[in-house]
Amino acid sequence: MNKLTILDCQILRFYLPENELRQKITEDVSLGAGKFDVVTIGILEVKNWVNYKWILSLKPYFDKMTANEKNAYDLEDILKPVRDGLSVNDELYALPFYAETSMIYFRNNKSKLTERS
């Protein structure tokens, strides 16, 4: 953990192995301990966190935005599969700070891979 002060706000940053970090965050949120003001969760946690009512829909926040703000923050810029993964019943509950995908390229005339029928 290290301390950082920005704009008179003290920020404590924790560096933990992924599995330990997820366990600590989930435990803190489930108990309502309030140790963390901001946490990051992955796409796999969103549906459970919604079911446990640990996070709220972002719809009211986007509904309050002005037309200029909505234009500047275009939700359509977020890839649909990412939006879908962060949504429950067509309501968005989290926003990505990054998204990634994997691809494989190969020359079909040099590969033994064949199309499955």
N, C-alpha and C positions, 0 to 999 in steps of 0.2 A: 504494500500500500504506500502511496505517496500523496503528499498534500500539494495542492495548487490553488492559488487565490487569483480569481479573475473578477473584476468589477465588484469588489468587496464580498464575493461569494467564495466560500471555502469548498473546494472540490476534493474529495478523497477518491483516489483511483485505486481499484483493486486489480491485481494481476494474479489470476488463479488458473489452474488447469481447467479446461472446458467442463468436464464432468463435475468437478467440485464447485465451480462457479454456478452452474445450473442448479445444483442441489441447494446451495446457499440462497439463491434468489427465490427459488420455488418455496423453500421453507419460510423465508421471510414474508413473502406475499401471502402464503396460505395462512400464516398465523396472524397476519395484520400487524407485524412488529414495526414496520415503518423504518427499518434501518436504511433502506435505499429510497431516494426520491425519484430516481430515474433508473430504469433497467432496460436492457435489450433482451428480446426473446426471439426465438427462431420461428419459422413458419410452422414447424411441427407442434409448438406449444399453443398457438393461437386458439384453436378450437377448444382445447381443454380449459384454457384460461377464461374463455367466454362462458363455457358451461359452468365453471365454478364462480362466475361473476367477479373475477379478479380484474377484468378490463372492460371498458365501455366502448360502445360504438363511437366512431369518429364522425358519423353523419351530422349530429347537431353542430359540431364545430365547422364543418364544411358548409352547412346550411346557413350559418351566420356570416359567412364571408361575403364581401362585396363582389360585384361583377368583375372588377379589376383584379381583386385577389384571386378569384376563381380562375380568371384567365392566366394570371401569372403562375398559379400552381395547378396546372392541368393534370388531373388524375389520369387522363388517358395517356399521359407520357409514361406511366408505370405499366409495364407489360401485363397484359390481361392474366396470364397464368400466375403471376406474382400477386396481383390484386385478388384473384380468386382464392389463392392460398392464405391470404391474410383476412379473408372475409368469412362471415357465417350468415346464412340466409340473406345473401346479397348485400350485407352491410359490412363496411370496412372497419376493422378493429385495430389495425396496426399499419405502419408505413415502413417500407424498406429503406435502409440506408445504403444497401447495395443489392444487386441480384446477379446471379451468374448462371451460366449454362455450359454444358459440355457438348462437344461435337467430335465426330470422327470423320476424317476425310481419307478416302482411299481411291486408288485408280482401279476401276472395275476390270480393266483389261490386264492388270497385274495381280489381282487378288483371287484367292480361292473362295471368297465369300460369294454365295449365290443368293438370289432373291428367293424368299420363301413364298410358296403359293398358298 
